Amino acid sequence: MSLTPVQRLTIVALRDSGLNVSNIADRVGVTRRTVYAWLKRFDDEGNVERHPPHPRQRATTAEQDNDIVAAHSLASFTPTRVTATLHNVSMETVRRRLRAAGIYCRRPAKKPSLTQAHRDERISFALEYYNFDWENEVVIFSDEKTFRSDRDGRKILWRRNNERYHEANVLPNRSSGRISIGFWGWMSSMGPGEICEIHGRMNAEEYLDVLKNVLVPTVKVAYPDMRRVYFAQDNCSFHQAHIVRNWLAMQDYIMLINWPSKSPDLNPIENLWGQIILNWDPSDIRNIENLRETVMTSWEHFRGRDLCWNMVRGMKNRLRDVLDANGGYTKY
């Protein structure tokens, strides 16, 4: 129990007035052990002042501190448990040393793996379309997305601020989840377009059917007077099938944008998918019907809002970031 200076002096004064330890303890409201301790302090040292606290001995040396920081700078996914065991200290000691060095616990960004060929392709695309009129031309951004009822186990890493998209801090994408359902959809600067469910793994024939019976009629409803639209799709195998490319080539009003491989960060619809996921709690989705309804409701939620317009208007910023990153990862 921490006593005030007045309480400590009162203990000494009450003893001097003839009270015994039990009476002093009752009067001051402390234990007899506390009374004994402060009377002994007074008899030994002639005062009842608190001793200054002893400085805490550091658990690590300066050399160990440098080793801890270096280990997590070189391998940001290293668990603090491993580093703590190596240096025979607690995990909290490791975390304190890392925070002191400006390295913090964060969730990793997930991005596709990029080869040098992918980087070169992204740079070429950014240069070709940097001055494209994204705001005034009609650009249809399309994509497939699989939604899952539960998310991957959350992995963490230790990194410095503003280093989220450094290659060493990025976790490659992988698939998981119990309940899942696939969708194809399109959006433009006007907002979400149409979304349709995909049953199983899509092939070229099924994709062509979606283009003919979902994309074309819904785009014509959205843009009845438009003589030309630009169409963006990624480079997955069934998008590049001959029957798909031949059909697109025969549509005079559809201008196909040659999208670079491994570049979901350049497609604004990826951010729309992300916003949809943010709108629900996976623990509330117990069956595929719940998941389907949640996706459709979230898609409709973004109609009449500025989200898609702002994302398309920011295309030039995305391309600039690709060039600044020398074809590497961007924040999108």
N, C-alpha and C positions, 0 to 999 in steps of 0.2 A: 504493500500500500504506500502511495506517495504522500508524504506529509508536507504541509506548508511550513515555512520558517516559524510562524507563530505557534503552530502545534508542537514543533520540536522544542522550542524554548519553554512552552507551558509544561512539558513533561519534566524538564529539569527544575522549574520553579515549584511544581507540586511536590517533587521529592524533597526539595529543600524545606518545604513547609511541613514535612513530616508524614505525608501520605505514602502508603506502601504501593508496590507495583500493581497489585490488583485494582486498588482504588484509582490509581492514575489511569490505568487502561480503561476502566469504566467511564471515568470523567472525560477523557479525550476521545473515546470511541474507537480504540485500536486494540490489537492483541497485546498480551503480556510480552510476547516475544519481541514485538516492535518497541515496546517501552524499554526492555532490557538492552536492545541494540543501540538505541539512541543515548541511553544513560552511559553505556560503555564507551560510546564514541566521545561523549563529553568528558568522562573521566580520563580517557587515554590522550585526547587531543586538545581538550580545553575549549571545544566549540562543537556546534551541531550543524556545520556546513556540509553540503553534499560533496563527495569526491568527484572530480571531473571524470567523465567516462574515458575508459581506455580506448585508444584508437583501434579500430578493427583491423586485424591483420589480413592483408589481401591473400586470397586463395591461390592466385597465380602470379608468376613473375612477369616482367615486361616482355621477356622472350616468349613465354607461353601466350601472352596476349597477342603478340604479333603472329604466332603460329595459328591461333584460333581464327583471327581475321583473315589470314592468307588462305586457310583451308576453305572457308566459306566464300571467299571471293573467287577462288578457282573452281569450286564445285558447290553452287548455291543450293542444290537439293540435298546436301549432306545433312542428315538429322543431327540435331544438337545432342541427342543421346550418345551418338558415336563419338563426337568430339569430347563430350564430358567424360566418357569412359577412358578415352585415350590420355587425357590430362589429369585423371583422377580428381575431378571436381564435379560440382552439381551442374545440372542442365541450366539452372537459373543463372549460375555464374557465367556460363558460356553465352547465354542470351544477353546478360548485362554487358559483356565485353563487345558483343556484336553491335548492340544498340549504341554503345559509346563510340563506335567507329562509323556510325551512320548506316548500319546494315540492319534491316528490319524484316520481320516475318510477314510474308505476303503470299497470296495465292498466285500460282503461275498463269501466264497467258497460254492459251492453246492455239497453235497454228500448224498448218501443214509444213512438212519438211521442204526446204528449198535447196535445189542444186544450183550450181553456177549458171546452168542453162535456163533454169526458171528465173533467176535474177535478171539475166540478160533480156529475156522475153518481157519481163515486167518493165524494165527500163525502156525498151522499144515501144511498148504500148503507151507508157506515160508520155513519152516524147511525141508520139503520133497524135494523141488525143488531148494533149495539154490545152490547146487553144480551141478545142471543140466547144460548140455552144450548147452546153449541157442544160442551161436554163430555158432555152427557147425551143430547142428541138424536142420532139416527142421520143423519149427513150423508154423502152419497155425492158425492165430488169426482171429476169425470171430465175427460178431456182427450185430445187427439191430440198425438202427438210424432213427429217425424222424426229418426231417429238417423243420423249420418254417420260414415264411417270416418276422415275427416280433418277437422281443425278449421280455421276461418278463419285467414288470416295474422294474427299477433298484433300488434295495433296498441297503441301506448303513448301516454301523455300525461303531462304534468307538473302535479301538483296538490298542494294542502295536505292534511294528514291530516284525516279526518272530512268530506271533501268529495266522496266517491266518487259520491254520487247527486245532486249538484248538476247542474242541467240541462245546463250547458255541458260537463260531464265525462262525459256519457252518450253512448254510441254507438248509433244506431238499429240494430235487428235487420236482418239480411239473410241470405239462404240461400246456401249453397255446399256443396261436397263432392262427391267422386267416387262412392263407394258409399253408398247411402242406403236406408232402409227405414222405413215408417211403422207406427205402432201406435196403437191406442186402448186406454185403460185406466181403471180406477176404483180409488179407495182410500177408506178411512174411518179413523176413529180406531182401529179394530181392526187395521189394517195394509193392505198391498196387497190389492186384490180380484182382479179378472180383467184380463188383458191379451190383446189379439188383434191380429193383423197387418192392416194396411190395404194393399190393392193399388191403387196409383195414387191419383189424386185422388178423395176421397170426395164423394158427392153425398147429397141428402136421403134418397133411397130406401135407399141402402146404410147410412146412419146409422140410419135407423129399423129396419132389419134387425138392426143391432148392439144397439140398445136392446131389441128384442123377444127376441132369441135369445142374447144374451150378458149384458147388464145384468140383466134381470129374473130369469132363472133363477139366476145366481150370487149376486145380492143375497139372494134367498129362501133359498138354501143357507146363506149367512153369517148371516142374521137370520130364521130360520124363524118366530119368534113375533112379529115386529115388524109392527104394523098401519100404521105410518106411517114413511116415510123422506123426507128432504129431498134434493133432487137439484140439484147445481151443475154447470153447463156454461157455456162462454163464449158470446159473441154472434156467432160466425161465421155465415155465410149459411145453410149447410145445417142448423145447429142451430135457426135461426129460421124454417125453412120451415113452411108451413101444415100439411103432413101430419105433421110432427114435433110441432109445438105442439098440434095437435088430438089426436093420440094421447096425449101426455103429460097433457092436460087430462082425458082419459077414464079415466086411472089414478087411482082414488080414493086409493090409498095413497102416491102419489108427489106430494110438495109441491115444485113447481119454485121454486128461488131465482132471482130476477131479477138475474143477475150483471152488473156494470157492464162496459162495453166497455174494451178496452185495459188489462185488469187481471190479467195473469197472476201478478203479485206477491201477489195476495190468495188465490190458489188453491194450497193446500199440495202438490197433486200435482206442480206445477212443480218444487218442491224435491226431490220424490222422483225425478223425471226427472234432475235435476241430480246427485243422489247416485249414480244408476246410471252416469252418464257418468264420474264420478270413479273408478269401480271398474274402468275398463279403460284400456289404453294403445292409442290409435288405430293406432299403427304395427304392432301385432300383428294387426290385422284386415285380411285380404287379400282376402276375398270376402264376398258377401252371406250365405252360410251362417254364416261366422264371426261376422258382425255380429248376425244373428238369434239365434244361440245365446248370444252374450254378453249381449244385452238380456234374454232370457228367464231366463238364469242369475242375472243381477244382480237382476231383479225378485223371484225366489224367495228371494234372499239376505236380503231385508228382512222376510220373514215371521217372526212371533214376536219381533220387536224393538219397541223403544219409539219408534222414529223417527216413525212416522205419528201415534201418540198425542200425542207432544210437539208436533208441528206443528199438529194440530187444536186442541190445548189453547191454543196461542199465537195463535189467530185474533183474540182481542180486542186483542192487542198490534199485530197487523197493522192493524186498523181504527183504533186510536189513532194509529199512525204516519201513516196517510192523513190523518187530521184535523190532526195536527201539521204535515204537509207541505202543508196547504191543497189536498189532492187530488193532490199531486205524487207523485214517485217515492219509494218506500220501499226499505229495505235488503234486502227479501226477493226 
